[in-house]
Amino acid sequence: MEYGIISIAIPLLTIILAIITKDVIVSLLGGIFVVLSVLDDFSFH
């Protein structure tokens, strides 16, 4: 699987979420969750 656009979209999503919510820690944790989900191919066991 290629991660071309996803590798750009995840940091942008995290930055936008941080700006909207004004809570950096929650945004970073959300970004980490999305990255781990992508690396695991969205298989929630």
N, C-alpha and C positions, 0 to 999 in steps of 0.2 A: 504494500500500500504506500502510495506517495503522500507526503504530508505538505505539499507545496503551499496551497492557500490556507490550510489549517494552521501551519506554523506562523502565519501572519495574523490570522483571525483571532487566535486565543489571546495573545498579548493585547490586541486592540480591545477585545471584549473585556479583559480585566481592567484596562485603563478607563474605558467608558463606564464600567460598573463602579469603579472607584470615584469617578467624577459625579455620577448620579447619586450614589448613596452617601458620599462623603465619609465612607468607612473603608480604609485601605486594607485592614486585616481581613475583613469578610470578603472583600474582592479578591485578595490574593489566595485565600482558601478556596474560593469558587473557581479561580483559574487553575489551581492545582488539581481540583476535582475533575475539571474538564480535561486537562492534560492526561491525567491517569485514565480517564474513561476512553480517550482517543487511543492511547497506547495499548489498552486492553481490548480494542476494537468494539467498544460499547457492549461487552458481554458482562452483565451483572449476575454473578453466580451467588 
